[in-house]
């Protein structure tokens, strides 16, 4: 009775929106997921439990940033990156300790992930902080993790690594050119370096399956990312939304298994970022 109403209250639709840049949080994500996101492909509705889980993370950020200001060590919070052609994002906080500034990246994590991150931080957290250190020109930063189960804290002090930053920027420059200038779908990446199965949680699985069955979709002239209808369809009347809906239906009918089919001979060199 009450649970159903709460689930309905928290659930929400995520409005698709095209953009011509990447988010810092996408630095370790599958390039195909990035493609579908920047092109404004529709996502499934966000269920109530997922929305509440995200709200918990937001609460952790507010609580810790508030404590940093109360301690008198916070210099700034929610610090935006300076304008650049690749990345948008906001650093959680900049603090001053012993006369030195540090970028602080706050992460609320599952207990299992917290226990696994003993010797080093998660790779995606590390790369995100490296980008903030680069764009904000700060030599060192801190990844501050909070265990969602018991609020235990753990920190990693990270030095700016110019070589890592260079590789990240080069690879995302290539990805930017591939998506926005050439209008091409990125190849499947080498998944051996993934810290978890991104396909399992990807909101664009149906589109990825479709594009593996039809690996060279023809884009509508003048609108990259808008695919032309299949043979027999009316190219002048079918909308992008209708095409996307049709793709979901085709994928549901054609692929019932839990695993995605592998693309033949993917060229991992095109996306070596994901082997960092």
C-alpha positions in Angstrom: 0.0 0.0 0.0 2.5 2.6 1.1 5.5 1.0 -0.5 3.9 1.1 -3.9 3.1 4.8 -3.5 6.7 5.6 -2.5 8.1 3.6 -5.4 6.0 5.6 -7.7 6.9 8.8 -6.1 10.7 8.3 -6.4 10.7 6.8 -9.9 11.3 9.2 -12.7 11.9 9.5 -16.4 15.3 10.6 -17.6 15.0 13.0 -20.4 17.4 12.2 -23.3 19.6 15.2 -24.3 22.2 15.4 -27.0 25.6 17.1 -26.2 28.9 17.6 -27.8 31.2 16.9 -24.8 32.0 14.2 -22.3 31.5 14.1 -18.5 34.5 13.4 -16.3 32.5 10.6 -14.7 32.5 8.8 -18.2 36.3 8.5 -18.3 36.2 4.7 -17.7 32.9 3.9 -19.3 32.4 1.8 -22.4 32.8 4.0 -25.5 29.5 2.7 -26.9 27.6 3.7 -23.8 29.2 7.1 -24.1 28.1 7.3 -27.8 24.4 6.4 -27.0 24.4 8.9 -24.1 25.9 11.9 -26.0 23.6 11.2 -29.0 20.5 11.4 -26.8 19.3 7.8 -27.0 16.4 7.2 -24.6 17.1 5.4 -21.3 14.7 3.2 -19.4 12.8 4.9 -16.5 14.7 5.1 -13.3 13.1 2.9 -10.7 12.4 4.1 -7.2 15.1 2.1 -5.5 17.8 3.3 -7.9 16.7 6.9 -7.4 16.9 6.5 -3.6 20.4 4.9 -3.9 21.6 8.0 -5.9 20.1 10.3 -3.3 22.1 8.5 -0.6 25.3 9.4 -2.5 24.2 13.0 -2.8 23.6 13.1 1.0 27.1 11.8 1.7 28.6 14.6 -0.5 26.6 17.3 1.3 27.4 16.0 4.7 31.2 15.7 4.1 31.5 19.0 2.3 29.6 20.7 5.1 32.0 19.2 7.6 35.0 20.5 5.5 33.6 24.0 5.7 32.9 23.7 9.4 36.5 22.6 10.0 37.7 25.7 8.2 39.7 23.8 5.6 37.4 24.0 2.6 38.5 26.5 -0.1 35.7 25.8 -2.5 33.0 23.2 -3.4 31.4 22.0 -6.6 34.3 23.6 -8.6 33.6 23.6 -12.3 36.2 22.7 -14.9 37.5 25.7 -16.9 36.1 25.7 -20.5 37.6 23.1 -22.7 36.4 21.1 -25.8 36.3 17.7 -24.2 35.1 17.5 -20.6 32.5 19.0 -18.3 32.4 18.3 -14.6 32.6 19.7 -11.1 35.2 18.7 -8.5 33.5 18.0 -5.1 35.8 20.2 -3.1 39.2 21.9 -2.8 40.7 22.0 0.7 43.9 23.5 2.1 46.0 21.5 4.5 49.4 22.7 5.7 49.4 25.5 3.1 48.8 23.1 0.2 45.7 22.8 -1.8 44.1 19.4 -2.6 41.2 18.4 -4.8 38.9 16.1 -2.9 36.8 13.5 -4.8 34.1 12.1 -2.5 32.8 8.6 -3.2 30.1 6.6 -1.4 30.7 2.9 -2.2 29.1 -0.5 -1.7 30.7 -2.4 1.2 32.2 -5.0 -1.2 33.9 -2.2 -3.2 35.1 -0.6 0.0 36.7 -3.8 1.2 38.4 -4.3 -2.2 39.9 -0.9 -2.3 42.6 -1.4 0.4 45.8 -0.9 -1.4 44.6 1.4 -4.2 41.4 3.2 -5.2 39.1 2.1 -8.0 40.5 2.8 -11.4 37.6 5.0 -12.5 37.8 7.1 -9.4 41.6 7.5 -9.9 41.2 8.7 -13.5 38.4 11.1 -12.6 40.6 12.7 -10.0 43.5 12.9 -12.5 41.4 15.0 -14.8 40.4 17.3 -12.1 44.0 17.8 -11.0 44.9 18.5 -14.6 42.2 21.0 -15.5 42.3 22.8 -12.1 46.1 22.7 -12.0 46.5 21.2 -8.6 49.4 18.9 -7.9 47.7 16.5 -5.5 44.3 15.3 -4.6 42.5 13.0 -2.2 40.0 10.2 -3.0 37.7 10.0 0.1 35.6 6.9 0.2 32.6 6.2 2.6 31.2 2.8 3.1 27.5 2.9 2.5 26.9 0.2 5.1 28.7 1.6 8.2 30.0 5.0 7.1 33.6 4.0 7.6 36.0 6.3 5.8 39.1 5.6 3.7 41.4 8.0 1.8 44.0 7.8 -0.9 46.4 10.7 -1.6 47.0 10.9 -5.3 49.8 12.7 -7.2 49.0 14.2 -10.6 50.3 11.9 -13.3 50.9 13.8 -16.5 51.5 10.7 -18.6 48.2 9.2 -17.5 46.4 12.5 -18.2 48.1 12.7 -21.6 46.8 9.2 -22.6 43.3 10.0 -21.4 43.1 13.2 -23.3 44.5 11.7 -26.5 42.0 8.8 -26.4 39.1 11.1 -25.7 40.2 13.4 -28.5 40.1 10.4 -30.8 36.7 9.4 -29.4 35.4 12.9 -29.9 36.5 13.0 -33.5 35.1 9.5 -34.2 31.6 10.4 -32.7 31.2 14.1 -33.6 33.2 14.6 -36.7 33.0 11.2 -38.4 29.6 10.3 -37.0 30.8 6.7 -36.3 29.8 4.2 -33.7 32.9 3.2 -31.6 34.0 -0.5 -31.8 33.4 -2.7 -28.8 36.3 -2.2 -26.3 38.6 -4.8 -24.8 36.6 -5.8 -21.7 39.5 -7.6 -20.0 40.3 -4.5 -18.0 36.8 -3.7 -16.8 36.4 -3.7 -13.0 32.8 -4.9 -13.4 30.5 -6.1 -16.2 29.3 -2.7 -17.6 27.0 -4.5 -20.1 25.0 -5.8 -17.2 24.1 -2.3 -16.0 24.1 -0.5 -19.3 20.8 1.4 -20.1 21.5 1.1 -23.8 21.8 -2.7 -24.2 19.0 -2.9 -26.8 20.7 -0.4 -29.1 24.1 -2.1 -28.7 22.6 -5.5 -29.7 20.9 -4.0 -32.7 24.1 -2.3 -33.9 26.0 -5.6 -33.5 23.5 -7.3 -35.7 23.7 -4.3 -38.1 27.3 -3.1 -37.6 27.2 -0.4 -40.1 24.0 1.6 -39.6 23.5 4.4 -42.1 23.0 7.8 -40.5 20.4 10.2 -41.7 22.1 13.0 -43.6 22.7 16.2 -41.6 21.9 14.5 -38.2 24.7 12.3 -36.9 23.4 9.5 -34.6 20.0 9.4 -36.4 19.9 6.2 -38.3 18.0 5.7 -41.6 15.1 3.3 -41.6 15.6 -0.3 -42.7 14.6 -1.3 -46.3 10.9 -0.9 -46.9 10.4 1.8 -44.3 9.4 5.3 -45.2 12.6 7.3 -44.6 10.8 10.6 -44.8 8.3 9.9 -42.0 9.9 7.7 -39.4 11.2 9.7 -36.5 14.3 9.1 -34.5 12.1 8.2 -31.5 10.1 5.7 -33.6 13.4 4.1 -34.9 14.7 3.8 -31.3 11.4 2.2 -30.1 11.5 -0.2 -33.1 15.1 -1.1 -32.2 14.1 -2.0 -28.7 11.3 -4.3 -30.0 13.7 -5.9 -32.5 16.3 -6.4 -29.9 13.8 -7.9 -27.4 12.6 -10.4 -30.1 16.0 -11.3 -31.4 18.1 -11.5 -28.3 16.8 -13.3 -25.2 20.1 -14.4 -23.6 21.9 -12.4 -20.9 25.2 -11.9 -22.8 25.9 -9.6 -25.7 27.3 -11.2 -28.9 30.9 -10.3 -29.5 31.8 -8.1 -32.4 34.3 -9.8 -34.7 38.0 -8.7 -34.4 37.5 -5.4 -32.5 40.4 -3.1 -32.9 41.4 -2.4 -29.3 44.1 0.0 -30.5 41.4 2.5 -31.3 40.4 2.7 -27.6 43.6 1.9 -25.7 42.3 4.2 -22.9 40.3 1.3 -21.6 43.5 -0.7 -21.1 45.1 1.9 -18.9 
